Amino acid sequence: MAETRALTAAVHQEEDWYVAQCLEVDVASQGPTIQEALANLAEAVGLYLEEVDDPAEHITATPLVTSFQVPGAA
């Protein structure tokens, strides 16, 4: 049975599409909804990791994701 690992995605909208990017693996995908973009990303990351020799070597640590404020950028 294959091991399951939770990864992190950043999602943003570009016109009519949602773009999802994995923060631990340099892979991105898209879809017309957030759910489809995330499903497509999960499939793309899975396919990518199947193709590399050592999948664990291609997964980086989850980066710190936080927010910050910029004066006058409202």
C-alpha positions, 0 to 999 in steps of 0.5 A: 500500500502506498504511503499518503502524505499531506502537501500544501497548495497555494491557489489563485484565480487567473481569469476563469481558471483557478491555478493550484501550486504545490509548495513542497514540489515544483508542480502546478495545475489548474481547473475551472473550480478550486476543487478541480484545480486541487484534484488536478494538482494531486494527480499531477504531483502523483504522476510527477513523483512516480517518474522520479527515482527517489520521490522523497528527494523531490519533496521539500519541507513545507515553507512557512506561509503567513501574511504581512501588511503593506501600508498604502496597498489597499 
